[in-house]
Amino acid sequence: MTERKILLDENEMPDKWYNILPDLPEPLPPPLHPATKEPLKAEDLKPIFPMELIKQEMSGEKFIRIPREIMDIYRLWRPTPLIRAERLEKYLKTPAKIYYKYEGVSPPGSHKPNTAVAQAYYNMKEGVERLTTETGAGQWGSALCFATSLFDMKCTVYMVKVSYTQKPYRRIMMETWGGEVIPSPSNRTESGRRILENDPDSPGSLGIAISEAVEDAVKNEDTKYSLGSVLNHVLLHQTIIGLETKKQLEKVDEKPDVIIGCVGGGSNFSGLAYPFVKDSMNGGIRIIAVEPSACPTLTKGEYTYDYGDTVGLTPLIKMYTLGHDFVPPPIHAGGLRYHGDAPTLSLLVAKRVIEAVAVKQIPTFEAGMIFARTEGIVPAPESNHAIRVAIDEALRAKENGEERVIVFGLSGHGYFDLSAYDSYINGKLNDT
Ligand SMILES: *Cc1c(COP(=O)(O)O)cnc(C)c1O
C-alpha cells in the first residue's frame, strides 16, 4: 500500500523559518519612501510595524528561529498533512504522482495564521494593544482575529465591501474571535471618505482597504498595522509550509518535478516553493505560480515601482503590478484580487527562476469540482487555481507517458465559499 497521508510528528516540526533574501540571484531592489522616493530606512516603518518585524523584513540571515510561544500555537494544527491524491490520479488515469500540502486544517481554514500568529506575537511583545488590517475574501481578517484573540489584543478589520456583503459568515467568524469588522471604503478614515465622495457605490478593493487600515494605525499610538501577504516577513513566516513539505517528501523518498501554487500577493505560494528554489536554480524542478486571468499581475503586469495601496501611503516597491488604481472584477477568488505581487517573487519571475500562468475562473471551478468528487475536500476558490494547473500537468504527463511527481499547495478549504460553488453549479459564473 502506498502511504496516503504523509505526517510529521509535532517534534519534527521545523523550528526555523527560511529567508530567501540572501539566496536571491541578485539583490532585491530596495523599497522607496512614498514622499522622498529615497530607499526606505528602518525608522520609516516604525509607525506601522514593530521593530522585530522590521528587522525580519530586512534580514540577511538565512534562517530565523521560531520563538517557543509561536511553536506552541502552531502545534494547534501543525504540522499539516502532505496528502497523495491517489483518487485524483486514478480519475485522470495519469502516471504522474500528485501530492498536495493541505493548509485548510488551521482554525481559520487557510495558511494565513502561519504569519498572523507570528505578527500578533511580536506586536504583543512590544506593547502594541490593537492591530488594524484589510481583508478581501475574509481569510486574512479571520486569521488575524484568531491570532490577536490568543494574545488578548484588539483587532480592527477593514473588509472590502463587495466581500462584506457576499460573505457574512467570514465576518461572523471574525466577530466570534473578538474582531471589529468595517466595510471598506468607510467613513472612518480620510482615505475612505475621499473614495466615497467620488463613488458612493464603490465595491472597494484590497488597495483601498489597505489605505484605510494604515491610516488608522498611523493616527493611533497604541495601534499598529498588519499585512497578510506581499512583504518579506510574511513570506518568511509561510516557509514553514515548504520546510515541512521537504521533510515529508524525504520520508517517502520522493523528489518533486513540479511545484504549483496559487498567487494573490504570493505568500502561500512562496511559503511552499521558496525552500525548493535553490534546487530549481540548479535545474530539475519547475516551479509554477498560478494567477487568475481577471487579475493577471505576473503574466500581464509591468515589473516596476508601484504603491502597495490605492491612495499612495505605502512605500513604493518594485514588483509586477497592474497599477495601484487597478480595480479587478469581483471574481470569487477574492484572495487573488491584488494589483501587485511580493517583490521577491516578482524578482524570481523576472529572472525566470519561477514560471507564471494565468487561468480563467470557470476552468478553475471545473478543477475544484473534480477535486471535491475524488479527494473529498471542497477547496477554496483561490486554491482551485493551483488544482487546475496540477491537473493540466498530470494530463500532460499522461500524454507523454511520464511518471512525474507533482506537488501543489491546497492553501485552504472552501466551506465559507459555497455560494461561489452554487453559482458554478447553476451555470451563473462567467469569464469576461
Ligand atoms: C489569501 C489566500 C490566498 C492568496 O494569498 P497569497 O498571499 O497569495 O497566498 C490563497 N489561498 C487562500 C485560501 C487564501 O486565503
The ligand as a Tripos MOL2 file, in Angstrom:
@<TRIPOS>MOLECULE
LIG
   15    15     1     0     0
SMALL
NO_CHARGES

@<TRIPOS>ATOM
      1 C1         -5.4080   34.7350    0.8950 C.3       1 LIG1
      2 C2         -5.4350   33.4520    0.2250 C.ar      1 LIG1
      3 C3         -4.6890   33.2300   -0.9370 C.ar      1 LIG1
      4 C4         -3.8980   34.2860   -1.6390 C.3       1 LIG1
      5 O1         -2.9490   34.9630   -0.8780 O.3       1 LIG1
      6 P1         -1.3890   34.6930   -1.0310 P.3       1 LIG1
      7 O2         -0.7450   35.7010   -0.1860 O.co2     1 LIG1
      8 O3         -1.0510   34.8300   -2.4740 O.co2     1 LIG1
      9 O4         -1.1780   33.3180   -0.5520 O.co2     1 LIG1
     10 C5         -4.7210   31.9590   -1.4790 C.ar      1 LIG1
     11 N1         -5.4630   30.9690   -0.9380 N.ar      1 LIG1
     12 C6         -6.2060   31.1490    0.1680 C.ar      1 LIG1
     13 C7         -7.0010   30.0250    0.7100 C.3       1 LIG1
     14 C8         -6.2020   32.3960    0.7890 C.ar      1 LIG1
     15 O5         -6.9330   32.5730    1.8880 O.3       1 LIG1
@<TRIPOS>BOND
     1     1     2 1
     2     2     3 ar
     3     2    14 ar
     4     3     4 1
     5     3    10 ar
     6     4     5 1
     7     5     6 1
     8     6     7 2
     9     6     8 1
    10     6     9 1
    11    10    11 ar
    12    11    12 ar
    13    12    13 1
    14    12    14 ar
    15    14    15 1
@<TRIPOS>SUBSTRUCTURE
     1 LIG1         1 GROUP 0 **** ****
